[in-house]
Amino acid sequence: MAGAGPAMTGAEGSKMNSRKKPDDLRSHRWLGVNDLRSFGHRSRLRQMGFDQPDWGGKPVIGIINTWSDINACHGHLRARAEDVKRGVLQAGGFPLELPAMSLAEPFVKPSTMLYRNFLAMEAEELLRSHPIDGAVLMGGCDKTTPGLVMGAISMGIPAIYVPAGPMLRGNWRGETLGSGSDAWKYWDEKRAGNITDDEWGEIEGGISRSFGTCMVMGTAATMMAITEGLGLALPGASSIPAPDANHARMCAAAGRRIVDMVWEDLTPARILTPAAFDNAIRVHMAMGGSTNAIIHVVAMARRAGIALDMKRFDQISREIPVLANIRPSGKYLMEDFYYAGGLRALMFELAERLDLSCITVSGQTVGENLRGTQVHLRPVIRSLDDPVSTSGATAVLTGNLAPRGCVMKPPAADKRLLKHRGPVIAFEDYNHMAREVERDDLEVTPDHVLVLKNAGPKGGPGMPEWGMLPIPRKLVKAGVRDMLRISDGRMSGTSYGACILHVAPESYVGGPLAFVQTGDEIEVDAEARRIHLHVSDEELAARRARWQPPPPRYPRGYGAMFSAHIGQADEGCDFDYLLAGGKIPEPEIH
Ligand code: FES
């Protein structure tokens, strides 16, 4: 990894920086000076019932909360913000809650990914435009974590991430249900006629039975763990189930800690070194994390000035086996992971492969945070000598179909399909695919390769999670449960199967995927990290010459801005103008 981040380690930097004084606080410019504008600021605080002892000489802590009525994953964050405030007050800070876009994964269409950068901008500008000295970032549902973290990195003031935590295990007739994964599984059983409508209704009522994020190793659990692995959350925070009383205590502890972080000036730039990102990627691999994390971690690193690319994920995936025995790659759920010792126990198991000197928001190094840790349930968190899977969680493939790469999750695929060559059935878009897979006369065998176009960052738009293409109904009835599927979209971390995703460049902008036709042959070798479309260069050039670029998706508004500035999957799908260098000045106060 080429690094343009801070050269000194966080620990060294922490020791060298002296503590701030009250006059050094950002908020002092709003509240501490004696002019007409500061009179206005103070009188408006008094309007809300606050007084000089509330803010005088104290760090103002902005609690960015992604709670909303429509986000079940964050249903508890309204109450948890009060726990954070309790901690801030205990430590001598002044807490102010700032609501932000909630990005409820199941409800936001066409995809929350369309709005991740929107949340990142909102978080950054909320912090910049208000008298805030330090930030508590409250999120967890998939895109909220990278959105909040990207914004906080760009703003650059001290920030601590408070993960929402996973929901409790699902239950149906005594059987444990996992978010997403078991919905896909039982949907196929319903399509095959193996379960009734009444049974399906019971599953609907039992699969999500508490607030909190998806409790399999989906994107939410992955990103919460990665962010703790980076050093941006308190040790162990990401594994605590949302309804557990320990979660409320963690929130209060984060409130206390951010106040000290402000005095210490412990900013993201001092925590997010290239070594911290390597640690986070190792955690990702050992967790068997979601493929979506690759896009988000690349984006977060680039915000931190670190030129991370997908190759680094592939290198680390070859070194780090999967240790967390969590669905969809394994057997258990996040609640079990917590009882097994949580992320601290997993990182303890990985300790010899981590950089233990990286500083974290706790003010301690990774090594110091892991002291006194152990694994309590060995079937759930396995050892390096006895992993769940020796192949890494994600593999990055390249070839003439994906010159800038594509990804797959080998442990979640049928092994037969990890080295496979088969004839293509190509779908031009989601609706085309959705119609065709239900046809009983579709000419398809388990060896076919299903290809979906126009599911990428611009084409989806927003790179929706369509990458786990449904197995054609005819094959589902015959008992087939996995096939090789390729798209420029993403898939939910709760999904599984031989799905090749994030093909870059995407078809909508004229990537080679646009020229694939039914009847072509595609060959994949996951071990060799290769993907090849068996069509000659001459024929591909002829197809490219005949290709017509599709019309723009949006005539105006945010969508038009998104389409004009979004990067491809291998670049982290950030906006070009958010990656531009240069420091934004503090707002003038007149
Ligand atoms: Fe929110 Fe899965 S839907 S984490």
Residues whose N, C-alpha, C, O or C-beta is under 5 A from the ligand:
A	BS01	FES	C73 E105 P106 G140 C141 D142 T213 C214 A220
